């Protein structure tokens, strides 16, 4: 991805000593901003998480990255959020569709629909921050599976980019795709089994040469389950 032109550091790029020490308490949130949902932070008696008077935005929250684990909600949550930090850049979320809020303090109080003031932590993790690392492959593990299985199944060695389609890696026929699927599902050294997970044989039947790697990664992460 090309670097942004004329990029400058601002005060927001720096973390104070206390903030840096508490970074572990922050969370990255992935979602979408709902149109015409802008409100001043004082609405509902809440404050902006950065202590500014910038507006908050009615948003849908689809997932998080916390404690080194990517997670997705079965049903999106709605809350008022600050301005996004930019397009999604992790956990397999499509940057053309989703945005990311980075390092939000979980102790920050915001408003969830129906209108109720709650901490961000209670909205995102109502059952507590239980690690799901034993229940779902991490995003970096999925990327590593693709990085190993694509060339192993006969593809090229182009760097893994989730925004690319499978054909970019040399997969033009259904037979080639079937071989790749076999590697991902059944190869004990390079597929999902290397991390102690299993994936049904038909989980990737939707894959075609024009399928985005992000869609394949999402399917692997969503459908792979811990081996019994």
N, CA, C and O of each residue as an XYZ file, in Angstrom:
912
protein
N       0.853     -1.179      0.000
C       0.000      0.000      0.000
C       0.895      1.235      0.000
O       1.785      1.333      0.844
N       0.690      2.187     -0.921
C       1.549      3.366     -0.969
C       1.370      4.223      0.269
O       0.291      4.273      0.860
N       2.445      4.898      0.652
C       2.371      5.750      1.815
C       1.582      7.010      1.503
O       1.615      7.509      0.378
N       0.876      7.520      2.498
C       0.098      8.734      2.295
C       1.045      9.907      2.079
O       2.069     10.018      2.754
N       0.704     10.775      1.141
C       1.521     11.923      0.841
C       1.358     12.971      1.937
O       0.296     13.118      2.542
N       2.464     13.700      2.170
C       2.442     14.826      3.090
C       1.914     14.427      4.481
O       1.260     15.221      5.156
N       2.209     13.192      4.892
C       1.746     12.749      6.205
C       2.569     13.436      7.282
O       3.792     13.522      7.174
N       1.909     13.918      8.312
C       2.560     14.613      9.406
C       2.104     14.024     10.736
O       0.959     13.601     10.893
N       3.030     14.010     11.685
C       2.672     13.556     13.012
C       1.958     14.675     13.752
O       2.360     15.836     13.673
N       0.920     14.331     14.457
C       0.203     15.286     15.284
C       0.280     14.811     16.727
O       0.836     13.749     17.006
N      -0.271     15.589     17.633
C      -0.248     15.227     19.042
C      -0.962     13.913     19.299
O      -0.640     13.197     20.247
N      -1.944     13.595     18.441
C      -2.697     12.356     18.626
C      -1.871     11.110     18.335
O      -2.244     10.005     18.729
N      -0.730     11.296     17.634
C       0.127     10.151     17.346
C       0.993      9.767     18.557
O       1.623      8.710     18.558
N       1.022     10.618     19.576
C       1.865     10.366     20.734
C       1.026      9.898     21.914
O      -0.088     10.373     22.131
N       1.578      8.967     22.663
C       0.887      8.465     23.852
C       1.626      8.934     25.093
O       2.852      8.842     25.163
N       0.891      9.432     26.064
C       1.504      9.797     27.333
C       1.945      8.555     28.085
O       1.615      7.437     27.690
N       2.676      8.739     29.147
C       3.201      7.591     29.897
C       2.082      6.712     30.447
O       2.162      5.485     30.398
N       1.041      7.352     30.972
C      -0.068      6.578     31.535
C      -0.794      5.828     30.434
O      -1.126      4.653     30.592
N      -1.046      6.512     29.306
C      -1.751      5.862     28.197
C      -0.950      4.689     27.663
O      -1.508      3.637     27.353
N       0.368      4.872     27.556
C       1.208      3.793     27.039
C       1.191      2.594     27.968
O       1.168      1.447     27.521
N       1.202      2.870     29.266
C       1.185      1.775     30.240
C      -0.123      1.022     30.205
O      -0.178     -0.154     30.566
N      -1.191      1.696     29.768
C      -2.511      1.069     29.768
C      -2.964      0.636     28.384
O      -4.138      0.318     28.194
N      -2.046      0.615     27.402
C      -2.416      0.224     26.049
C      -3.071     -1.147     26.020
O      -3.949     -1.393     25.194
N      -2.661     -2.037     26.903
C      -3.206     -3.389     26.917
C      -4.706     -3.384     27.174
O      -5.402     -4.346     26.851
N      -5.203     -2.286     27.761
C      -6.618     -2.213     28.065
C      -7.436     -1.744     26.874
O      -8.666     -1.796     26.906
N      -6.760     -1.281     25.814
C      -7.467     -0.785     24.646
C      -7.914     -1.915     23.747
O      -7.540     -3.073     23.937
N      -8.732     -1.554     22.753
C      -9.265     -2.554     21.842
C      -9.441     -1.917     20.475
O      -9.771     -0.736     20.373
N      -9.222     -2.690     19.433
C      -9.533     -2.251     18.074
C     -10.923     -2.758     17.728
O     -11.262     -3.907     18.013
N     -11.725     -1.899     17.114
C     -13.116     -2.224     16.819
C     -13.344     -2.061     15.323
O     -12.898     -1.085     14.720
N     -14.045     -3.030     14.728
C     -14.324     -2.995     13.293
C     -15.829     -2.845     13.060
O     -16.633     -3.502     13.720
N     -16.201     -1.977     12.120
C     -17.619     -1.772     11.865
C     -17.876     -0.817     10.730
O     -17.049     -0.649      9.833
N     -19.037     -0.193     10.779
C     -19.451      0.758      9.754
C     -20.163      1.926     10.434
O     -20.805      1.763     11.471
N     -20.034      3.108      9.828
C     -20.704      4.290     10.352
C     -22.062      4.416      9.672
O     -22.162      4.317      8.450
N     -23.103      4.634     10.468
C     -24.452      4.781      9.932
C     -24.656      6.223      9.489
O     -24.306      7.153     10.216
N     -25.214      6.412      8.313
C     -25.401      7.747      7.761
C     -26.305      8.599      8.647
O     -27.246      8.106      9.269
N     -25.986      9.904      8.684
C     -26.818     10.890      9.395
C     -26.981     10.538     10.868
O     -28.041     10.764     11.451
N     -25.930      9.986     11.469
C     -26.022      9.621     12.882
C     -25.054     10.390     13.756
O     -24.633      9.884     14.796
N     -24.685     11.609     13.356
C     -23.682     12.379     14.081
C     -24.310     13.149     15.247
O     -25.354     13.781     15.090
N     -23.663     13.090     16.424
C     -24.163     13.817     17.594
C     -22.974     14.407     18.344
O     -21.878     13.851     18.285
N     -23.169     15.535     19.058
C     -22.093     16.050     19.913
C     -21.896     15.117     21.092
O     -22.866     14.506     21.539
N     -20.673     14.976     21.622
C     -20.421     14.006     22.689
C     -21.203     14.290     23.962
O     -21.466     13.370     24.737
N     -21.576     15.531     24.194
C     -22.308     15.825     25.428
C     -23.720     15.236     25.419
O     -24.365     15.147     26.464
N     -24.207     14.828     24.216
C     -25.529     14.209     24.152
C     -25.541     12.940     24.998
O     -24.678     12.075     24.842
N     -26.493     12.834     25.866
C     -26.572     11.665     26.741
C     -25.620     11.726     27.912
O     -25.485     10.760     28.663
N     -24.940     12.892     28.076
C     -24.042     13.043     29.215
C     -22.743     12.280     29.084
O     -22.126     11.949     30.097
N     -22.304     11.988     27.859
C     -21.056     11.246     27.671
C     -19.964     12.175     27.174
O     -20.240     13.303     26.768
N     -18.722     11.702     27.205
C     -17.575     12.461     26.749
C     -16.887     11.725     25.617
O     -16.983     10.504     25.493
N     -16.185     12.503     24.787
C     -15.388     11.900     23.721
C     -14.234     11.135     24.367
O     -13.658     11.626     25.338
N     -13.870      9.935     23.859
C     -12.803      9.149     24.511
C     -11.453      9.842     24.505
O     -10.596      9.522     25.328
N     -11.242     10.800     23.579
C      -9.975     11.529     23.535
C     -10.067     12.860     24.269
O      -9.114     13.639     24.261
N     -11.212     13.131     24.908
C     -11.366     14.360     25.665
C     -11.595     15.590     24.813
O     -11.410     16.711     25.288
N     -11.997     15.406     23.558
C     -12.231     16.526     22.660
C     -13.729     16.757     22.503
O     -14.551     16.019     23.047
N     -14.062     17.798     21.747
C     -15.463     18.090     21.451
C     -15.863     17.583     20.066
O     -16.900     17.978     19.534
N     -15.045     16.712     19.485
C     -15.376     16.169     18.170
C     -16.654     15.340     18.265
O     -16.940     14.764     19.315
N     -17.425     15.272     17.182
C     -18.697     14.545     17.240
C     -18.499     13.040     17.378
O     -17.436     12.495     17.080
N     -19.554     12.397     17.836
C     -19.627     10.942     17.864
C     -20.579     10.502     16.764
O     -21.433     11.275     16.328
N     -20.433      9.257     16.315
C     -21.177      8.778     15.158
C     -21.929      7.490     15.501
O     -21.367      6.562     16.083
N     -23.186      7.455     15.134
C     -23.975      6.237     15.283
C     -23.344      5.172     14.386
O     -23.220      5.379     13.179
N     -22.948      4.045     14.956
C     -22.157      3.064     14.219
C     -22.616      1.645     14.500
O     -23.199      1.346     15.543
N     -22.334      0.788     13.541
C     -22.518     -0.648     13.716
C     -21.163     -1.268     14.021
O     -20.180     -0.979     13.339
N     -21.107     -2.108     15.029
C     -19.868     -2.783     15.422
C     -19.993     -4.260     15.077
O     -20.903     -4.945     15.545
N     -19.066     -4.742     14.252
C     -19.139     -6.123     13.770
C     -18.120     -7.047     14.440
O     -18.307     -8.264     14.453
N     -17.050     -6.484     14.993
C     -16.048     -7.347     15.595
C     -14.959     -6.542     16.269
O     -14.961     -5.312     16.213
N     -14.029     -7.233     16.907
C     -12.963     -6.588     17.661
C     -11.641     -7.328     17.475
O     -11.594     -8.459     16.990
N     -10.572     -6.646     17.879
C      -9.264     -7.282     18.044
C      -8.788     -6.910     19.437
O      -8.463     -5.752     19.697
N      -8.747     -7.879     20.323
C      -8.366     -7.631     21.714
C      -7.580     -8.812     22.237
O      -7.885     -9.961     21.918
N      -6.566     -8.529     23.042
C      -5.741     -9.595     23.644
C      -5.154    -10.514     22.582
O      -4.987    -11.712     22.809
N      -4.837     -9.938     21.407
C      -4.235    -10.720     20.333
C      -5.188    -11.623     19.589
O      -4.750    -12.482     18.823
N      -6.497    -11.449     19.797
C      -7.494    -12.340     19.202
C      -8.513    -11.537     18.400
O      -9.032    -10.533     18.888
N      -8.801    -11.970     17.179
C      -9.864    -11.389     16.373
C     -11.183    -12.088     16.713
O     -11.223    -13.309     16.863
N     -12.243    -11.319     16.833
C     -13.547    -11.911     17.090
C     -14.599    -11.210     16.250
O     -14.439    -10.049     15.873
N     -15.676    -11.927     15.961
C     -16.789    -11.393     15.169
C     -18.074    -11.641     15.942
O     -18.259    -12.702     16.538
N     -18.957    -10.655     15.924
C     -20.224    -10.795     16.621
C     -21.251    -11.442     15.703
O     -21.326    -11.076     14.530
N     -22.035    -12.381     16.189
C     -23.080    -12.986     15.354
C     -24.122    -11.973     14.918
O     -24.703    -12.100     13.840
N     -24.362    -10.968     15.749
C     -25.290     -9.882     15.420
C     -24.572     -8.568     15.695
O     -24.052     -8.391     16.796
N     -24.520     -7.627     14.729
C     -23.820     -6.354     14.956
C     -24.405     -5.595     16.149
O     -25.604     -5.661     16.418
N     -23.537     -4.881     16.852
C     -23.958     -4.029     17.961
C     -23.997     -2.583     17.466
O     -23.255     -2.225     16.552
N     -24.851     -1.754     18.056
C     -24.949     -0.349     17.677
C     -24.554      0.516     18.857
O     -25.019      0.307     19.977
N     -23.686      1.499     18.595
C     -23.248      2.410     19.647
C     -22.735      3.685     18.990
O     -22.481      3.721     17.787
N     -22.589      4.728     19.800
C     -22.006      5.972     19.300
C     -20.503      5.899     19.490
O     -20.014      5.659     20.594
N     -19.771      6.111     18.398
C     -18.325      5.938     18.379
C     -17.654      7.208     17.868
O     -18.295      8.010     17.191
N     -16.362      7.406     18.183
C     -15.643      8.556     17.616
C     -15.397      8.357     16.126
O     -15.749      7.319     15.565
N     -14.798      9.344     15.496
C     -14.470      9.239     14.076
C     -13.531      8.059     13.862
O     -12.562      7.919     14.608
N     -13.782      7.207     12.875
C     -12.898      6.053     12.646
C     -11.477      6.493     12.333
O     -11.245      7.598     11.844
N     -10.528      5.607     12.623
C      -9.134      5.884     12.299
C      -8.820      5.648     10.831
O      -7.770      6.068     10.344
N      -9.725      4.977     10.124
C      -9.512      4.741      8.706
C     -10.159      3.439      8.272
O     -10.880      2.818      9.054
N      -9.913      3.011      7.029
C     -10.446      1.732      6.562
C      -9.897      0.581      7.391
O      -8.792      0.670      7.926
N     -10.658     -0.493      7.498
C     -10.216     -1.678      8.238
C      -8.877     -2.166      7.706
O      -8.645     -2.178      6.497
N      -7.996     -2.571      8.621
C      -6.661     -3.005      8.205
C      -6.212     -4.269      8.928
O      -5.015     -4.502      9.101
N      -7.173     -5.081      9.347
C      -6.788     -6.312     10.024
C      -7.958     -7.253     10.201
O      -9.101     -6.915      9.893
N      -7.655     -8.446     10.706
C      -8.660     -9.468     11.034
C      -9.502     -9.890      9.826
O     -10.589    -10.441      9.997
N      -9.023     -9.643      8.635
C      -9.727    -10.090      7.435
C     -10.891     -9.204      7.012
O     -11.620     -9.566      6.088
N     -11.090     -8.055      7.656
C     -12.203     -7.183      7.283
C     -11.875     -6.444      5.996
O     -10.759     -5.953      5.826
N     -12.841     -6.363      5.089
C     -12.665     -5.724      3.786
C     -12.555     -4.214      3.980
O     -13.513     -3.591      4.438
N     -11.407     -3.603      3.642
C     -11.253     -2.155      3.844
C     -12.172     -1.319      2.951
O     -12.352     -0.127      3.196
N     -12.750     -1.930      1.924
C     -13.681     -1.199      1.067
C     -15.051     -1.044      1.729
O     -15.857     -0.215      1.309
N     -15.307     -1.835      2.754
C     -16.634     -1.859      3.380
C     -16.604     -1.468      4.852
O     -17.548     -0.855      5.352
N     -15.520     -1.820      5.549
C     -15.480     -1.645      6.998
C     -14.400     -0.646      7.416
O     -13.426     -0.422      6.698
N     -14.598     -0.054      8.590
C     -13.637      0.884      9.156
C     -13.092      0.315     10.460
O     -13.586     -0.692     10.969
N     -12.070      0.973     10.991
C     -11.485      0.533     12.249
C     -11.342      1.720     13.203
O     -10.972      2.824     12.803
N     -11.644      1.458     14.465
C     -11.318      2.376     15.550
C     -10.218      1.699     16.355
O     -10.377      0.552     16.773
N      -9.109      2.388     16.579
C      -7.958      1.737     17.200
C      -7.746      2.185     18.641
O      -7.941      3.348     18.997
N      -7.340      1.217     19.451
C      -6.915      1.462     20.834
C      -7.923      2.284     21.619
O      -7.556      3.254     22.282
N      -9.181      1.905     21.549
C     -10.209      2.572     22.342
C     -10.144      2.100     23.795
O      -9.988      0.904     24.040
N     -10.260      3.003     24.750
C     -10.252      2.585     26.157
C     -11.557      1.903     26.521
O     -12.636      2.449     26.291
N     -11.460      0.722     27.085
C     -12.659     -0.038     27.418
C     -13.443      0.591     28.567
O     -14.615      0.277     28.770
N     -12.793      1.476     29.316
C     -13.490      2.132     30.420
C     -14.318      3.333     29.959
O     -15.055      3.920     30.751
N     -14.197      3.696     28.684
C     -14.936      4.846     28.162
C     -16.435      4.546     28.138
O     -16.850      3.473     27.699
N     -17.249      5.502     28.613
C     -18.706      5.353     28.612
C     -19.292      5.956     27.346
O     -19.022      7.113     27.023
N     -20.087      5.182     26.633
C     -20.746      5.656     25.427
C     -22.219      5.270     25.513
O     -22.691      4.826     26.559
N     -22.937      5.441     24.413
C     -24.363      5.144     24.393
C     -24.633      3.989     23.442
O     -24.200      4.016     22.290
N     -25.334      2.994     23.910
C     -25.738      1.864     23.085
C     -27.235      1.943     22.852
O     -27.981      2.369     23.733
N     -27.676      1.538     21.674
C     -29.113      1.425     21.423
C     -29.630      0.102     21.973
O     -28.966     -0.922     21.813
N     -30.834      0.093     22.639
C     -31.617      1.272     23.005
C     -30.833      2.171     23.940
O     -29.900      1.707     24.596
N     -31.185      3.440     24.020
C     -30.365      4.471     24.615
C     -30.020      4.172     26.068
O     -30.840      4.339     26.971
N     -28.807      3.733     26.262
C     -28.341      3.320     27.581
C     -26.851      3.605     27.667
O     -26.073      3.147     26.829
N     -26.458      4.361     28.682
C     -25.046      4.671     28.872
C     -24.345      3.456     29.473
O     -24.747      2.944     30.518
N     -23.283      2.999     28.790
C     -22.525      1.842     29.253
C     -21.063      2.037     28.915
O     -20.728      2.836     28.041
N     -20.189      1.313     29.598
C     -18.790      1.319     29.195
C     -18.654      0.531     27.906
O     -19.449     -0.363     27.617
N     -17.625      0.880     27.133
C     -17.388      0.162     25.882
C     -17.144     -1.316     26.150
O     -17.552     -2.168     25.361
N     -16.477     -1.624     27.262
C     -16.202     -3.025     27.596
C     -17.487     -3.817     27.797
O     -17.595     -4.954     27.337
N     -18.476     -3.215     28.490
C     -19.718     -3.945     28.745
C     -20.531     -4.128     27.476
O     -21.319     -5.068     27.374
N     -20.346     -3.224     26.492
C     -21.039     -3.363     25.211
C     -20.395     -4.464     24.374
O     -21.085     -5.315     23.813
N     -19.065     -4.438     24.297
C     -18.350     -5.377     23.422
C     -18.219     -6.756     24.045
O     -18.247     -7.761     23.335
N     -18.074     -6.817     25.371
C     -17.820     -8.088     26.039
C     -18.781     -8.256     27.216
O     -18.346     -8.246     28.368
N     -20.080     -8.411     26.947
C     -21.059     -8.498     28.042
C     -20.828     -9.679     28.972
O     -21.240     -9.647     30.132
N     -20.179    -10.714     28.476
C     -19.916    -11.882     29.322
C     -18.515    -11.861     29.910
O     -18.074    -12.840     30.512
N     -17.815    -10.744     29.736
C     -16.449    -10.649     30.227
C     -15.462    -10.897     29.104
O     -15.822    -11.448     28.064
N     -14.225    -10.494     29.309
C     -13.198    -10.631     28.279
C     -12.548    -11.998     28.347
O     -11.382    -12.126     28.720
N     -13.301    -13.007     27.988
C     -12.778    -14.366     27.967
C     -12.049    -14.605     26.659
O     -12.586    -14.317     25.589
N     -10.846    -15.121     26.729
C     -10.075    -15.380     25.518
C     -10.758    -16.445     24.669
O     -11.232    -17.460     25.179
N     -10.799    -16.191     23.358
C     -11.370    -17.186     22.454
C     -10.283    -17.820     21.587
O     -10.572    -18.427     20.556
N      -9.020    -17.668     22.025
C      -7.927    -18.190     21.218
C      -8.009    -19.691     21.052
O      -7.445    -20.244     20.107
N      -8.710    -20.364     21.968
C      -8.847    -21.805     21.850
C     -10.077    -22.184     21.038
O     -10.341    -23.370     20.841
N     -10.835    -21.197     20.564
C     -12.055    -21.473     19.825
C     -11.991    -21.020     18.374
O     -12.778    -21.493     17.554
N     -11.082    -20.121     18.036
C     -11.033    -19.564     16.689
C      -9.585    -19.288     16.306
O      -8.795    -18.804     17.116
N      -9.251    -19.603     15.058
C      -7.918    -19.281     14.562
C      -7.706    -17.774     14.596
O      -8.621    -17.007     14.298
N      -6.496    -17.348     14.960
C      -6.163    -15.939     14.915
C      -5.964    -15.504     13.458
O      -5.688    -16.324     12.583
N      -6.109    -14.217     13.224
C      -5.953    -13.695     11.866
C      -4.548    -13.974     11.327
O      -4.395    -14.316     10.154
N      -3.516    -13.829     12.177
C      -2.158    -14.067     11.702
C      -1.934    -15.539     11.376
O      -1.145    -15.869     10.490
N      -2.628    -16.426     12.091
C      -2.520    -17.849     11.778
C      -3.152    -18.163     10.430
O      -2.614    -18.955      9.656
N      -4.288    -17.545     10.151
C      -4.949    -17.760      8.854
C      -4.060    -17.264      7.722
O      -3.924    -17.935      6.699
N      -3.455    -16.099      7.899
C      -2.556    -15.568      6.870
C      -1.375    -16.508      6.654
O      -0.951    -16.723      5.519
N      -0.841    -17.071      7.745
C       0.282    -18.002      7.614
C      -0.142    -19.265      6.866
O       0.625    -19.797      6.064
N      -1.357    -19.744      7.124
C      -1.868    -20.912      6.395
C      -1.912    -20.624      4.900
O      -1.490    -21.450      4.091
N      -2.423    -19.454      4.537
C      -2.492    -19.089      3.118
C      -1.090    -18.929      2.531
O      -0.835    -19.351      1.404
N      -0.185    -18.320      3.297
C       1.183    -18.093      2.819
C       1.902    -19.405      2.537
O       2.747    -19.465      1.644
N       1.578    -20.463      3.289
C       2.231    -21.756      3.095
C       1.496    -22.637      2.085
O       2.119    -23.328      1.279
N       0.166    -22.603      2.141
C      -0.607    -23.529      1.300
C      -0.687    -23.069     -0.154
O      -0.741    -23.907     -1.054
N      -0.695    -21.778     -0.401
C      -0.808    -21.295     -1.783
C       0.367    -21.756     -2.636
O       0.142    -22.368     -3.680
N       1.618    -21.488     -2.238
C       2.724    -22.020     -3.054
C       2.835    -23.539     -2.960
O       3.225    -24.191     -3.928
N       2.494    -24.109     -1.800
C       2.571    -25.554     -1.651
C       1.640    -26.282     -2.597
O       1.945    -27.384     -3.053
N       0.490    -25.661     -2.895
C      -0.493    -26.278     -3.787
C      -0.253    -25.926     -5.248
O      -1.070    -26.252     -6.109
N       0.867    -25.262     -5.532
C       1.205    -24.979     -6.925
C       1.070    -23.533     -7.334
O       1.315    -23.200     -8.494
N       0.684    -22.655     -6.408
C       0.582    -21.240     -6.726
C       1.939    -20.566     -6.696
O       2.955    -21.198     -6.410
N       1.945    -19.267     -6.998
C       3.211    -18.537     -6.992
C       3.536    -18.025     -5.591
O       2.807    -18.285     -4.634
N       4.631    -17.303     -5.491
C       5.102    -16.831     -4.193
C       4.843    -15.342     -4.011
O       5.567    -14.681     -3.266
N       3.835    -14.806     -4.670
C       3.496    -13.402     -4.452
C       3.172    -13.181     -2.980
O       2.565    -14.047     -2.350
N       3.564    -12.038     -2.422
C       3.252    -11.754     -1.009
C       1.745    -11.819     -0.755
O       0.947    -11.396     -1.591
N       1.376    -12.340      0.380
C      -0.039    -12.481      0.718
C      -0.655    -11.107      0.958
O      -0.203    -10.352      1.818
N      -1.686    -10.797      0.190
C      -2.451     -9.555      0.343
C      -3.927     -9.921      0.271
O      -4.403    -10.395     -0.760
N      -4.641     -9.704      1.349
C      -6.038    -10.130      1.417
C      -6.921     -9.396      0.420
O      -8.039     -9.834      0.150
N      -6.440     -8.291     -0.130
C      -7.230     -7.539     -1.115
C      -7.098     -8.109     -2.529
O      -7.783     -7.655     -3.445
N      -6.223     -9.100     -2.709
C      -6.013     -9.708     -4.024
C      -6.960    -10.892     -4.227
O      -7.431    -11.505     -3.269
N      -7.228    -11.199     -5.521
C      -8.037    -12.371     -5.829
C      -7.129    -13.586     -5.984
O      -5.922    -13.441     -6.180
N      -7.700    -14.769     -5.898
C      -6.911    -15.998     -5.933
C      -6.156    -16.153     -7.246
O      -5.063    -16.719     -7.270
N      -6.727    -15.658     -8.331
C      -6.071    -15.770     -9.637
C      -4.723    -15.060     -9.653
O      -3.833    -15.435    -10.416
N      -4.567    -14.036     -8.815
C      -3.303    -13.304     -8.707
C      -2.172    -14.226     -8.291
O      -1.002    -13.935     -8.539
N      -2.520    -15.340     -7.657
C      -1.520    -16.291     -7.175
C      -1.378    -17.508     -8.083
O      -0.741    -18.496     -7.719
N      -1.985    -17.423     -9.282
C      -1.787    -18.465    -10.280
C      -2.835    -19.551    -10.318
O      -2.629    -20.578    -10.966
N      -3.966    -19.353     -9.635
C      -5.019    -20.368     -9.619
C      -6.097    -20.000    -10.645
O      -6.909    -19.102    -10.424
N      -6.081    -20.724    -11.779
C      -6.981    -20.412    -12.896
C      -8.039    -21.475    -13.135
O      -9.038    -21.211    -13.805
N      -7.838    -22.671    -12.600
C      -8.763    -23.771    -12.877
C      -9.333    -24.329    -11.581
O      -8.768    -24.136    -10.504
N     -10.464    -25.026    -11.701
C     -11.087    -25.628    -10.523
C     -10.200    -26.713     -9.928
O     -10.170    -26.894     -8.711
N      -9.479    -27.437    -10.780
C      -8.579    -28.476    -10.269
C      -7.515    -27.860     -9.363
O      -7.225    -28.397     -8.294
N      -6.934    -26.739     -9.782
C      -5.920    -26.086     -8.956
C      -6.515    -25.650     -7.607
O      -5.876    -25.774     -6.562
N      -7.745    -25.141     -7.658
C      -8.406    -24.690     -6.436
C      -8.699    -25.870     -5.516
O      -8.566    -25.758     -4.297
N      -9.100    -27.004     -6.098
C      -9.354    -28.204     -5.302
C      -8.094    -28.660     -4.576
O      -8.155    -29.093     -3.425
N      -6.953    -28.559     -5.253
C      -5.681    -28.929     -4.615
C      -5.390    -27.995     -3.449
O      -4.959    -28.441     -2.385
N      -5.625    -26.693     -3.647
C      -5.412    -25.728     -2.570
C      -6.323    -26.029     -1.385
O      -5.878    -26.016     -0.237
N      -7.586    -26.298     -1.660
C      -8.525    -26.612     -0.583
C      -8.066    -27.832      0.210
O      -8.195    -27.878      1.434
N      -7.527    -28.825     -0.510
C      -7.038    -30.034      0.148
C      -5.877    -29.709      1.083
O      -5.781    -30.256      2.182
N      -5.007    -28.825      0.643
C      -3.890    -28.408      1.497
C      -4.405    -27.723      2.758
O      -3.970    -28.040      3.865
N      -5.334    -26.782      2.585
C      -5.835    -26.018      3.733
C      -6.565    -26.928      4.717
O      -6.395    -26.807      5.930
N      -7.374    -27.835      4.189
C      -8.206    -28.687      5.038
C      -7.432    -29.870      5.606
O      -7.599    -30.218      6.775
N      -6.583    -30.492      4.782
C      -6.033    -31.784      5.170
C      -4.549    -31.880      5.422
O      -4.079    -32.912      5.900
N      -3.780    -30.824      5.113
C      -2.336    -30.919      5.315
C      -1.995    -30.633      6.775
O      -2.234    -29.536      7.280
N      -1.435    -31.636      7.440
C      -1.174    -31.524      8.879
C      -0.053    -30.551      9.196
O       0.026    -30.046     10.316
N       0.817    -30.279      8.228
C       1.961    -29.411      8.479
C       1.700    -27.953      8.127
O       2.290    -27.060      8.736
N       0.823    -27.693      7.150
C       0.644    -26.334      6.660
C      -0.801    -25.833      6.688
O      -1.035    -24.631      6.565
N      -1.774    -26.737      6.849
C      -3.174    -26.322      6.870
C      -3.655    -26.005      8.267
O      -2.854    -25.756      9.168
N      -4.975    -26.016      8.449
C      -5.554    -25.662      9.747
C      -5.155    -26.650     10.842
O      -5.163    -26.305     12.024
N      -4.804    -27.880     10.450
C      -4.460    -28.900     11.442
C      -3.194    -28.548     12.219
O      -3.007    -28.998     13.349
N      -2.333    -27.746     11.612
C      -1.074    -27.393     12.283
C      -1.337    -26.639     13.585
O      -0.511    -26.662     14.498
N      -2.487    -25.972     13.669
C      -2.842    -25.208     14.866
C      -3.886    -25.929     15.732
O      -4.446    -25.345     16.660
N      -4.136    -27.206     15.414
C      -5.075    -27.977     16.207
C      -6.533    -27.739     15.852
O      -7.414    -27.902     16.695
N      -6.793    -27.350     14.595
C      -8.160    -27.099     14.142
C      -8.525    -28.055     13.003
O      -7.659    -28.658     12.369
N      -9.823    -28.170     12.766
C     -10.314    -28.961     11.643
C     -11.273    -28.088     10.842
O     -11.880    -27.154     11.365
N     -11.392    -28.421      9.553
C     -12.259    -27.679      8.644
C     -12.962    -28.680      7.746
O     -12.324    -29.559      7.167
N     -14.279    -28.548      7.629
C     -15.037    -29.477      6.799
C     -14.581    -29.385      5.345
O     -14.173    -28.323      4.873
N     -14.657    -30.507      4.651
C     -14.177    -30.570      3.287
C     -14.892    -29.646      2.325
O     -14.320    -29.242      1.312
N     -16.154    -29.301      2.630
C     -16.912    -28.447      1.721
C     -16.908    -26.979      2.158
O     -17.632    -26.165      1.584
N     -16.100    -26.634      3.168
C     -16.126    -25.277      3.712
C     -15.664    -24.228      2.712
O     -16.056    -23.064      2.794
N     -14.825    -24.649      1.763
C     -14.274    -23.704      0.793
C     -14.765    -23.975     -0.620
O     -14.117    -23.583     -1.590
N     -15.900    -24.640     -0.741
C     -16.436    -24.964     -2.067
C     -16.821    -23.735     -2.875
O     -16.953    -23.820     -4.096
N     -17.004    -22.602     -2.221
C     -17.400    -21.379     -2.914
C     -16.232    -20.724     -3.648
O     -16.439    -19.828     -4.467
N     -15.023    -21.160     -3.364
C     -13.840    -20.466     -3.879
C     -13.718    -20.633     -5.391
O     -13.905    -21.727     -5.923
N     -13.404    -19.538     -6.072
C     -13.202    -19.496     -7.514
C     -11.988    -18.609     -7.793
O     -11.509    -17.930     -6.885
N     -11.477    -18.600     -9.033
C     -10.306    -17.761     -9.320
C     -10.498    -16.297     -8.956
O      -9.533    -15.623     -8.597
N     -11.732    -15.789     -9.043
C     -11.985    -14.375     -8.763
C     -12.326    -14.099     -7.303
O     -12.676    -12.969     -6.963
N     -12.231    -15.107     -6.431
C     -12.544    -14.922     -5.014
C     -11.429    -14.146     -4.321
O     -10.249    -14.445     -4.507
N     -11.804    -13.153     -3.526
C     -10.828    -12.386     -2.758
C     -10.214    -13.249     -1.662
O     -10.895    -14.078     -1.058
N      -8.934    -13.050     -1.415
C      -8.288    -13.766     -0.325
C      -8.936    -13.425      1.015
O      -8.970    -14.263      1.916
N      -9.444    -12.214      1.154
C     -10.105    -11.832      2.406
C     -11.331    -12.693      2.663
O     -11.626    -13.015      3.814
N     -12.057    -13.076      1.602
C     -13.227    -13.938      1.764
C     -12.810    -15.361      2.142
O     -13.476    -16.021      2.940
N     -11.711    -15.819      1.566
C     -11.205    -17.150      1.915
C     -10.735    -17.152      3.363
O     -11.029    -18.085      4.110
N     -10.006    -16.112      3.764
C      -9.520    -16.012      5.137
C     -10.680    -15.975      6.123
O     -10.627    -16.618      7.171
N     -11.721    -15.231      5.794
C     -12.884    -15.133      6.679
C     -13.559    -16.495      6.834
O     -13.958    -16.876      7.934
N     -13.684    -17.228      5.715
C     -14.310    -18.545      5.772
C     -13.491    -19.503      6.628
O     -14.054    -20.269      7.410
N     -12.179    -19.468      6.488
C     -11.319    -20.336      7.290
C     -11.481    -20.004      8.771
O     -11.645    -20.900      9.599
N     -11.437    -18.718      9.101
C     -11.520    -18.311     10.503
C     -12.895    -18.601     11.102
O     -13.005    -19.002     12.261
N     -13.930    -18.396     10.310
C     -15.293    -18.589     10.811
C     -15.669    -20.065     10.929
O     -16.409    -20.449     11.835
N     -15.160    -20.892     10.012
C     -15.636    -22.267      9.921
C     -14.711    -23.308     10.556
O     -15.155    -24.414     10.865
N     -13.444    -22.974     10.755
C     -12.532    -23.917     11.396
C     -12.878    -24.043     12.878
O     -13.158    -23.047     13.545
N     -12.858    -25.261     13.380
C     -13.194    -25.513     14.788
C     -12.082    -26.308     15.440
O     -11.366    -27.037     14.753
N     -11.916    -26.186     16.757
C     -10.866    -26.939     17.447
C     -11.047    -28.441     17.275
O     -12.163    -28.955     17.362
N      -9.944    -29.140     17.032
C     -10.004    -30.601     16.921
C     -10.340    -31.196     18.280
O      -9.841    -30.731     19.305
N     -11.164    -32.199     18.291
C     -11.577    -32.848     19.555
C     -10.472    -33.804     20.014
O     -10.609    -34.453     21.051
